[in-house]
Amino acid sequence: MPKKNKKVKVLRKKRKRISKIKTKMKSEIKTDEKKTAILGLDEKPEIKKIKKQPTEKRIYSIKDYVVYPKHGVGKITAIEKAAIGQIDIQFYKIFIEKEKLTLTVPINQQSKLRPVSSINQINKCISILKTKPKIKRTMWSRRAQEYDQKINSGKIYELAEVVKDLNKNTDIIADQSYSERQLFEKAYERLKSEFEVVLKVSPEDVQKKMDKALGRTAFLENAK
């Protein structure tokens, strides 16, 4: 009998402990359910709304000139704000004169833009234009793709290299294929537009400066 009593006592203690644990768990579950009901989490998960657009440090102002790689030099005409959903978006309005195009660029994506070059960078471009073109033996289709990538890179030195490499020292159409001439003119105009903004001179003066560096002036004078 004493052994049985001991076992019974041990079982009762275990049952009490289990009962206490269950009671505690139930109370915790009820508490959590109350919190959930109050917060409305049983219906929808809580979504933290972004009230403001994350921004990079703004470095441009209205009337500043910037370069958008795929379109060239443009002028910031406005800095505007719009609400999209619950987010306030700020963006630049950029007018590309050469293409008569207005771009909308969110301020938090301004890493796609770059400021126009310095005088020193323009002078280096002039030096690049004066060097001999690189003669490549690869297929034209591959070279054309490389030239197009350089033009759209937004890097002024690469732009100058394309102008230099595709320059034929002539305006005679037969001396260039149609696609060569197109790429040359695209790169030439992109470079010229940036020269105009930085040097603050007329398009005619910029063209003379570039043609002289390319050796086109001498050719045209001889052609006359």
URLIN-V754467 format. One record per helix or strand of 2 or more residues. SS is the DSSP state (H for helix, E for strand). FROM is the first residue (numbers start at 0). LEN is the number of residues. Records with the same first field share a line. If there is no record, write none. Layout:
SS: FROM-LEN, FROM-LEN
//
This chain:
H: 1-38, 106-6, 118-12, 139-12, 155-11, 172-3, 177-22, 202-12, 215-8
E: 64-4, 71-13, 86-10, 100-6, 112-3
//
